[in-house]
Amino acid sequence: MSAPIHTRPPQATRGGVEIRLPWWALALPVLAFVALLLLILNPAEAHATAGDPGIAHLLERVRQLTAH
């Protein structure tokens, strides 16, 4: 005895492609970007840019603007 097989209709008959992303598919890249940005802007780790005061000044200014 065979059971009936339930199949979905083709995408073309429903009016197009339907793509749904889970919430974490957008949250994880945003979280990673923010974490890397905070690591770059952390003034405690800015000693590596001490040789070029222009870049250090720019990063400090960006940090101040994002803190407001």
DRENTORKOL-3810 file (N, C-alpha, C; in nm, 4 decimals):
REM DRENTORKOL-3810
@n.u->0.0847; n.v->-0.1168; n.w->0.0000; ca.u->0.0000; ca.v->0.0000; ca.w->0.0000; c.u->0.0895; c.v->0.1234; c.w->0.0000
@n.u->0.0668; n.v->0.2133; n.w->-0.0894; ca.u->0.1498; ca.v->0.3330; ca.w->-0.0985; c.u->0.0770; c.v->0.4531; c.w->-0.0388
@n.u->0.1556; n.v->0.5388; n.w->0.0218; ca.u->0.1001; ca.v->0.6608; ca.w->0.0823; c.u->0.1061; c.v->0.7737; c.w->-0.0199
@n.u->0.0106; n.v->0.8663; n.w->-0.0122; ca.u->0.0143; ca.v->0.9786; ca.w->-0.1060; c.u->0.1348; c.v->1.0695; c.w->-0.0765
@n.u->0.1941; n.v->1.1207; n.w->-0.1818; ca.u->0.3104; ca.v->1.2080; ca.w->-0.1687; c.u->0.2639; c.v->1.3524; c.w->-0.1837
@n.u->0.2970; n.v->1.4328; n.w->-0.0832; ca.u->0.2610; ca.v->1.5744; ca.w->-0.0879; c.u->0.3824; c.v->1.6528; c.w->-0.1374
@n.u->0.3658; n.v->1.7184; n.w->-0.2477; ca.u->0.4749; ca.v->1.7987; ca.w->-0.3033; c.u->0.4316; c.v->1.9449; c.w->-0.3095
@n.u->0.5287; n.v->2.0307; n.w->-0.3054; ca.u->0.5002; ca.v->2.1730; ca.w->-0.3187; c.u->0.4835; c.v->2.2070; c.w->-0.4655
@n.u->0.3995; n.v->2.3054; n.w->-0.4934; ca.u->0.3891; ca.v->2.3480; ca.w->-0.6339; c.u->0.5181; c.v->2.4188; c.w->-0.6762
@n.u->0.5502; n.v->2.4186; n.w->-0.8025; ca.u->0.6717; ca.v->2.4867; ca.w->-0.8497; c.u->0.6695; c.v->2.6351; c.w->-0.8138
@n.u->0.7880; n.v->2.6928; n.w->-0.7998; ca.u->0.7991; ca.v->2.8333; ca.w->-0.7618; c.u->0.7361; c.v->2.9253; c.w->-0.8659
@n.u->0.7418; n.v->2.8871; n.w->-0.9920; ca.u->0.6899; ca.v->2.9735; ca.w->-1.0976; c.u->0.5388; c.v->2.9914; c.w->-1.0860
@n.u->0.4676; n.v->2.8927; n.w->-1.0321; ca.u->0.3226; ca.v->2.9043; ca.w->-1.0226; c.u->0.2798; c.v->2.9891; c.w->-0.9033
@n.u->0.3700; n.v->3.0127; n.w->-0.8083; ca.u->0.3337; ca.v->3.0940; ca.w->-0.6930; c.u->0.3741; c.v->3.2401; c.w->-0.7108
@n.u->0.4251; n.v->3.2781; n.w->-0.8226; ca.u->0.4539; ca.v->3.4178; ca.w->-0.8481; c.u->0.5976; c.v->3.4597; c.w->-0.8228
@n.u->0.6897; n.v->3.3698; n.w->-0.8153; ca.u->0.8292; ca.v->3.4083; ca.w->-0.7999; c.u->0.9000; c.v->3.3294; c.w->-0.6924
@n.u->1.0236; n.v->3.3668; n.w->-0.6707; ca.u->1.1073; ca.v->3.2978; ca.w->-0.5737; c.u->1.0856; c.v->3.3599; c.w->-0.4366
@n.u->1.0697; n.v->3.2767; n.w->-0.3381; ca.u->1.0472; ca.v->3.3237; ca.w->-0.2017; c.u->1.1693; c.v->3.2859; c.w->-0.1176
@n.u->1.2396; n.v->3.3873; n.w->-0.0677; ca.u->1.3591; ca.v->3.3628; ca.w->0.0123; c.u->1.3358; c.v->3.4221; c.w->0.1497
@n.u->1.3547; n.v->3.3400; n.w->0.2519; ca.u->1.3419; ca.v->3.3867; ca.w->0.3887; c.u->1.4704; c.v->3.3540; c.w->0.4627
@n.u->1.5274; n.v->3.4556; n.w->0.5257; ca.u->1.6467; ca.v->3.4359; ca.w->0.6048; c.u->1.6095; c.v->3.4329; c.w->0.7519
@n.u->1.6740; n.v->3.3479; n.w->0.8281; ca.u->1.6505; ca.v->3.3528; ca.w->0.9724; c.u->1.7109; c.v->3.4801; c.w->1.0313
@n.u->1.6679; n.v->3.5194; n.w->1.1496; ca.u->1.7133; ca.v->3.6447; ca.w->1.2108; c.u->1.8640; c.v->3.6457; c.w->1.2317
@n.u->1.9222; n.v->3.5299; n.w->1.2611; ca.u->2.0645; ca.v->3.5259; ca.w->1.2901; c.u->2.1502; c.v->3.5373; c.w->1.1640
@n.u->2.0912; n.v->3.5157; n.w->1.0475; ca.u->2.1667; ca.v->3.5285; ca.w->0.9228; c.u->2.2044; c.v->3.6742; c.w->0.8953
@n.u->2.1307; n.v->3.7673; n.w->0.9505; ca.u->2.1657; ca.v->3.9084; ca.w->0.9396; c.u->2.2348; c.v->3.9589; c.w->1.0654
@n.u->2.1970; n.v->3.9040; n.w->1.1809; ca.u->2.2532; ca.v->3.9521; ca.w->1.3072; c.u->2.4008; c.v->3.9151; c.w->1.3231
@n.u->2.4405; n.v->3.7969; n.w->1.2817; ca.u->2.5796; ca.v->3.7551; ca.w->1.2995; c.u->2.6794; c.v->3.8386; c.w->1.2186
@n.u->2.6552; n.v->3.8674; n.w->1.0905; ca.u->2.7502; ca.v->3.9548; ca.w->1.0196; c.u->2.7552; c.v->4.0961; c.w->1.0786
@n.u->2.6403; n.v->4.1478; n.w->1.1219; ca.u->2.6391; ca.v->4.2809; ca.w->1.1835; c.u->2.7180; c.v->4.2789; c.w->1.3133
@n.u->2.6989; n.v->4.1760; n.w->1.3934; ca.u->2.7718; ca.v->4.1639; ca.w->1.5193; c.u->2.9224; c.v->4.1511; c.w->1.4946
@n.u->2.9614; n.v->4.0747; n.w->1.3952; ca.u->3.1034; ca.v->4.0594; ca.w->1.3634; c.u->3.1628; c.v->4.1915; c.w->1.3148
@n.u->3.0890; n.v->4.2649; n.w->1.2327; ca.u->3.1375; ca.v->4.3940; ca.w->1.1843; c.u->3.1556; c.v->4.4919; c.w->1.2996
@n.u->3.0578; n.v->4.4987; n.w->1.3886; ca.u->3.0674; ca.v->4.5901; ca.w->1.5027; c.u->3.1832; c.v->4.5511; c.w->1.5935
@n.u->3.2020; n.v->4.4222; n.w->1.6169; ca.u->3.3127; ca.v->4.3776; ca.w->1.7020; c.u->3.4478; c.v->4.4144; c.w->1.6408
@n.u->3.4639; n.v->4.3938; n.w->1.5099; ca.u->3.5893; ca.v->4.4306; ca.w->1.4449; c.u->3.6101; c.v->4.5815; c.w->1.4429
@n.u->3.5027; n.v->4.6564; n.w->1.4243; ca.u->3.5134; ca.v->4.8015; ca.w->1.4270; c.u->3.5557; c.v->4.8509; c.w->1.5646
@n.u->3.5006; n.v->4.7920; n.w->1.6693; ca.u->3.5396; ca.v->4.8311; ca.w->1.8046; c.u->3.6841; c.v->4.7936; c.w->1.8346
@n.u->3.7296; n.v->4.6815; n.w->1.7800; ca.u->3.8702; ca.v->4.6457; ca.w->1.7985; c.u->3.9633; c.v->4.7449; c.w->1.7299
@n.u->3.9226; n.v->4.7930; n.w->1.6138; ca.u->4.0049; ca.v->4.8901; ca.w->1.5421; c.u->4.0062; c.v->5.0240; c.w->1.6154
@n.u->3.8929; n.v->5.0636; n.w->1.6684; ca.u->3.8809; ca.v->5.1952; ca.w->1.7306; c.u->3.9208; c.v->5.1977; c.w->1.8772
@n.u->3.9601; n.v->5.0846; n.w->1.9322; ca.u->3.9970; ca.v->5.0791; ca.w->2.0735; c.u->4.1277; c.v->5.1562; c.w->2.0950
@n.u->4.1249; n.v->5.2652; n.w->2.1721; ca.u->4.2463; ca.v->5.3448; ca.w->2.1891; c.u->4.3560; c.v->5.2728; c.w->2.2677
@n.u->4.3216; n.v->5.1744; n.w->2.3466; ca.u->4.4229; ca.v->5.1001; ca.w->2.4218; c.u->4.5116; c.v->5.0187; c.w->2.3286
@n.u->4.4599; n.v->4.9777; n.w->2.2134; ca.u->4.5364; ca.v->4.8993; ca.w->2.1171; c.u->4.5929; c.v->4.9861; c.w->2.0045
@n.u->4.5875; n.v->5.1174; n.w->2.0184; ca.u->4.6303; ca.v->5.2068; ca.w->1.9116; c.u->4.7809; c.v->5.2292; c.w->1.9102
@n.u->4.8553; n.v->5.1632; n.w->1.9960; ca.u->4.9999; ca.v->5.1829; ca.w->1.9997; c.u->5.0677; c.v->5.1359; c.w->1.8705
@n.u->5.0047; n.v->5.0514; n.w->1.7942; ca.u->5.0629; ca.v->5.0048; ca.w->1.6685; c.u->5.0621; c.v->5.1156; c.w->1.5630
@n.u->4.9745; n.v->5.2135; n.w->1.5758; ca.u->4.9678; ca.v->5.3228; ca.w->1.4802; c.u->5.0413; c.v->5.4468; c.w->1.5299
@n.u->5.1260; n.v->5.4325; n.w->1.6304; ca.u->5.1955; ca.v->5.5479; ca.w->1.6875; c.u->5.2920; c.v->5.6111; c.w->1.5872
@n.u->5.3382; n.v->5.5385; n.w->1.4892; ca.u->5.4308; ca.v->5.5925; ca.w->1.3914; c.u->5.3656; c.v->5.6891; c.w->1.2939
@n.u->5.2352; n.v->5.6776; n.w->1.2719; ca.u->5.1640; ca.v->5.7649; ca.w->1.1796; c.u->5.0549; c.v->5.8398; c.w->1.2563
@n.u->5.0831; n.v->5.9625; n.w->1.3026; ca.u->4.9853; ca.v->6.0341; ca.w->1.3851; c.u->4.8593; c.v->6.0733; c.w->1.3082
@n.u->4.8656; n.v->6.0823; n.w->1.1779; ca.u->4.7469; ca.v->6.1180; ca.w->1.1001; c.u->4.6392; c.v->6.0111; c.w->1.1084
@n.u->4.6792; n.v->5.8861; n.w->1.0939; ca.u->4.5822; ca.v->5.7764; ca.w->1.1017; c.u->4.5299; c.v->5.7619; c.w->1.2439
@n.u->4.6189; n.v->5.7746; n.w->1.3423; ca.u->4.5762; ca.v->5.7645; ca.w->1.4822; c.u->4.4782; c.v->5.8756; c.w->1.5155
@n.u->4.5041; n.v->5.9954; n.w->1.4655; ca.u->4.4131; ca.v->6.1075; ca.w->1.4903; c.u->4.2781; c.v->6.0818; c.w->1.4243
@n.u->4.2791; n.v->6.0307; n.w->1.3027; ca.u->4.1550; ca.v->6.0011; ca.w->1.2321; c.u->4.0739; c.v->5.8940; c.w->1.3041
@n.u->4.1393; n.v->5.7877; n.w->1.3482; ca.u->4.0690; ca.v->5.6816; ca.w->1.4199; c.u->4.0124; c.v->5.7319; c.w->1.5531
@n.u->4.0868; n.v->5.8160; n.w->1.6208; ca.u->4.0382; ca.v->5.8728; ca.w->1.7469; c.u->3.9167; c.v->5.9615; c.w->1.7222
@n.u->3.9193; n.v->6.0373; n.w->1.6145; ca.u->3.8053; ca.v->6.1244; ca.w->1.5808; c.u->3.6812; c.v->6.0413; c.w->1.5473
@n.u->3.6996; n.v->5.9334; n.w->1.4729; ca.u->3.5879; ca.v->5.8442; ca.w->1.4402; c.u->3.5311; c.v->5.7819; c.w->1.5675
@n.u->3.6196; n.v->5.7409; n.w->1.6601; ca.u->3.5740; ca.v->5.6841; ca.w->1.7864; c.u->3.4925; c.v->5.7843; c.w->1.8667
@n.u->3.5369; n.v->5.9099; n.w->1.8677; ca.u->3.4645; ca.v->6.0139; ca.w->1.9413; c.u->3.3280; c.v->6.0388; c.w->1.8788
@n.u->3.3218; n.v->6.0390; n.w->1.7460; ca.u->3.1936; ca.v->6.0622; ca.w->1.6781; c.u->3.0956; c.v->5.9475; c.w->1.7002
@n.u->3.1463; n.v->5.8241; n.w->1.7045; ca.u->3.0569; ca.v->5.7111; ca.w->1.7252; c.u->3.0165; c.v->5.6963; c.w->1.8712
@n.u->3.0907; n.v->5.7579; n.w->1.9622; ca.u->3.0565; ca.v->5.7489; ca.w->2.1047; c.u->2.9375; c.v->5.8384; c.w->2.1385
@n.u->2.9126; n.v->5.9391; n.w->2.0580; ca.u->2.8002; ca.v->6.0287; ca.w->2.0868; c.u->2.6765; c.v->5.9643; c.w->2.0443
END
